[in-house]
Amino acid sequence: MKQHSLEDIRALYHQPIFQLIDQARSVHQHHWHDNEVQLCKLLSIKTGGCSEDCSYCAQSAHHEAHLPAGKLMGCSEILPLAQEAKESGATRFCMGAAWKGIREDDPRFPSILQTVREVRSLGIEVCVTLGSLSQGAADQLKEAGLTAYNHNIDTSPEFYPNIVSTHSFEDRLRTIKHIQNAGISVCCGGIIGMGESEDDRLRMLEELLKFEPLPESIPINCLIPIEGTPLEEQPPVDVFDLVRMVATTRILFPRAKVRLSAGRSEMSREGQALCFYAGANSIFYGDRLLTADNPGECEDQKLLKDLNLVPLAPVPETALA
């Protein structure tokens, strides 16, 4: 596979925007059915009280976002919600827990494994984001039937210490290596709009290009400034910057799902349409992300219908085994 230097990525990103979008569209049409969008449902299964100090996150105990800490949800609470997600058209059910991470000897871990098995038995893809992960825990999640693990690198290695101090960029990479060693698909992307430079955004893509194998899906989040967090005063991301980021990601990662993630609630329909045209082919579906607002299901259904887009079909059961 061709290796792309930062200079290559800069040159790609800085093309005239219509030229960039046309190139991304061509790549997308070559590798994907251009009218299909993956619908993913996201559920916070353990909210608030996190010991990490990620500057963008309302769930950090270090900040004053006044989000109360909750307990880990049990399988009996989660399973009906996963069934509802499947019935609403989602083909991937994603579960997130606000904590530093988990090991195989954590007393909460058996409950998570049971939940993964039960959700997987519904015939839907299962993704979790549980923070740092030991190799033993990754192996057991794979055995339980986990489809994918989300662990974003957020930004460039250079800018990362400005965003988080309670763990390092290298800690993130270590967990990703454990996921890959276990044979679980990696869902990994970042957040734009945190005060980073343009080069920080492109360096993030450069780091993702080093993954072996490459990420199966890449979420592109726009920061949602939340009162009580250190980034509450950040200005919104310009939609054309987001489109450039989506298009560049599509060209560099032709076989990855490029997911429009946080921030869609603040985007116009036209802005979202341009992102789909530039290669985005996955969204979080439903009126709630982990703790932030998201467009409602009816709103998304109308947008997809108006754009002649259809939900991505479920992965065949044999491929999920």
N, C-alpha and C positions, 0 to 999 in steps of 0.2 A: 504494500500500500504506500502511496506517495506520502512523504512527510512534508507538512506545511510549516514553514517558519513563521514567526510573528510578522515579518515583513510581507510574506505571502498573504497572511490573513488580513493585514491592514489594506493591502492593495485590493483584495476582494471586497472588503467592507466599504471602501471609499469609492467604488465605481459610481458613476451616475445612477441614481436610485432606480430608474426604470430598467436600466441595463442589468443591475443587480437582481431585481425582482424577476426579470425575464430568465436570467440564468438559473435562479432558484426554481422557478416554475418548471423549466425544462428538466432539471434534475428530479424534481418531485414526480412529474408525470412519467418519467422513465422507471421509477422504482415503486410507485404507489398508484392505486386507483384514485384519481384526483378528486373524486367527489365523496370520499369516505373520511369520517372523523371518529376517532376513538372517544367514547364517553367513559369517564372514570368518576366514581363516587369516592369522596374523601370523608372519613369520620375520625374525630378525635376520641380515642378510647381511654386516654388519661390526660386530663387538661390541667394546666397551671402548675405552679409550685416548682418549676424546673430550676435546678441548681446552676445551669449554664447562664452566661450573661450576653447571649446574642443580642446585638443592639436593636435589631428589627423586631424582636419577638415579644408579644404581650404576655407570653406564658412564663417568662423569666421571673424568678423570685427576687432578682436584683433590681427590677424596675417598679414603677408605680402605676402600672396599667390597671390595677385593682381587679385582676382576674382571679377569682377564687380557685384554690387548688381542689381537684377532685380525685377520686379513687379510680383505679383501673376497672373498666367495665368488664363484666363477665361474658362468657360465650352466649349464655341465654339471652342477654340484653342485645348483643351485637348481631346474632344470627338473623332475627327478623328484619333488621335494617339492611343486611346484605341481600336478603331475599327481595326486599322492596327495591333495592338498587338494581338488581338483575331485571326485575319486572318493568322498571322504568326505562330500560335500554342500555344501562351501563354494562360493560364487559369486563371492567376491572374494579375491584373494591379495595380501596387503600385505607389503611388504619395507621394513625399516628399517636405516639405516646410522648408526653413532655417529661423527659428525664435525661440524665447524662448518657445512659446506655444500659445494656443488659448483658449478663453472662449466663451460662447454662446452669450455674448453681444458684441463681436468683430465685427465691420462692415464688415470684410472680410468673416465672418463665413457663411452667407447665400449663397455666391458663392460656397464655398466648399461643402455645403450640396447639392446644385443643381448638382454639378459635380458628387458627389457620386451617386445620384439618376440616373443621365443620363448614367453613365458608368455601373452601376448595371443593367440598363434596356437592355444592350447589351447581358446579359446572361453570364457575366464574373465576377469572384470574384474581389472584390475591397478592397485594403489595403491602408491605409494612414499612414504617419509618420509626425506629426505636432508639436512635442515637448510636453511640459506639457499640460495637458487637465483637465478641470474642470469636475465635475460629470454631470452638465447640458449639456455640450458640448458632452460628451460621450453618454448620453442618446439620444440626437438628431441625432448623427451619426448612432447609432443603428437603429433608426426609419427610417433614410434615406436609410438603406440597406447595411451599411458597413459590410464587411465580417471579416476583421482583422485590428488590429492596431499594427504597429511596434513601439516598444519603448525598445531599447536595454539597458541592464545594463552595457555593455561594459567589465567589469572586476570585480575583487573582491571589496567588500565594503572598505577594507583596502587600496587598491591601487588607488581607484577612485579619491581621492583628488589630486593625482599627475597628473591626466589627465584633470580634470575639477574643476574650483573653483567657477563658477557662479551659480551652483546649486549642490545639494547634492545627494548622493545615495538614501537617504530617499525620496527626491523629485521624483526620478524615480519610486520608489515603490508606491508612492501615486497615481501617474497617472495610473500605471498598475492596482491598485485596482479599480480606477474609471472605467477603461475599463472592468474589470471583472464584476463589479457590473452592468454594462449596458448589459452584455451578449454578448460582442464582443470577438472574438477569439484573443488571445494574441500571437504576433510574437515577440520573445525576445531572444536575444543571446548576442554575444560580439565580441571583436576584440582581436586577439593575435598578438604579435610582437611589443607591445608598450613599452617594457622594463620591463614588469611585470615578476614575478617569475612563475615557474611551479605551485606552490601552489595557486597563484592568479587565474590562469586559472581554477584550480579545485574548488576553492572556488566559482567562478562564477557559475559553474554547481551546486554546493551545494545550492546556493541561488535560482537557478531556480527550484530546487526540492521542495522548500518550497511553490511554487505558488499553489493556489487552485482556479480553475483547473490548471493543468500543461500547459505550452505553447503549442499552436497548431503547431507552427513552430519555429525552432531555427536556426538563421543565424550564421554561423561561418565565420567571416571575418578575413583575413590576412591584417595587416596594409599595406597600400600603402603610403610610405613616400613621402610627397609632399613638394616641395621647398617653403620656406616661413612659414612653420609650425614648432612648437617646436620639432616635431618628425622626421624631414626631414633626420636625419642621422641614423635612426634606421636600423639595418641589416635585411635582409629578413628572413622570418620564414623558418626553416628547414622543408622540406616536410614530413618527418617522424613524426615530432612533430604535424603537422596538421592532419596526418592520425590517430595518437593516439587520438587527440582531437575529431575527427569525430567518431571514433569507440567507444570511451568512452561515448560520447553523445548519440549515437544510443542505447547502452546497457541500459543507465540510463533512456532514454526517448523513449521507443519502439514504441509509437504511434505518436510521433511528426515527422513532416517533418524536416529533417536536411539539411539546405541549404548551399551549397558552395557559398559564397557571394563575397565580395571584395577580390581581389588578384589573381583571376583566370588568368588574363592576363599575370601574371608572372610565372604561373605554366606550367610544361610540360604536354603533353597529358597523359603520363604514370602516373604522379602524380595525375592528376584528376581521371584517371581510378581507381587507388588504393583507392581514397576517395569514389568513387561510390561503389566499392566492399565492403568497410568498413561500408557502411550504409547511405551515403549522397544520397538524392533522390529529391533534388530541386536545381535549379540554377536561377540566374538572367540571362536573355536571351536578347541579343542585344549588340551593340557595345559601349554602354554608360551606366554607372551607374549614380548616381546623378551628379558627376563632374569628375569621373575617367573613364579610359578606361576599356573595357571589351572585351572578345573575340567576334568576329563578328558572326552573325547568321549562315552564311555558314560554318564557322569554327566549331561552336557547332553542327550543323546538321551533319557534317561529323564525328565528334567525337562520337556522339550518335549512328550513323549508324554503325560505325566501332566496337562499343562496344555492338551492338545488343540491345541498349536501345531505348525506345519509349517514346514520351510525355505522361504524365499522362492525362487521359481523363478528360474533364470538369466535374465538380460536377453537378449532375442533377439539373435542374431548381427548382424543388420542395424543394431541400435541401438548396438552396440559399435564399429562402423566409424568 
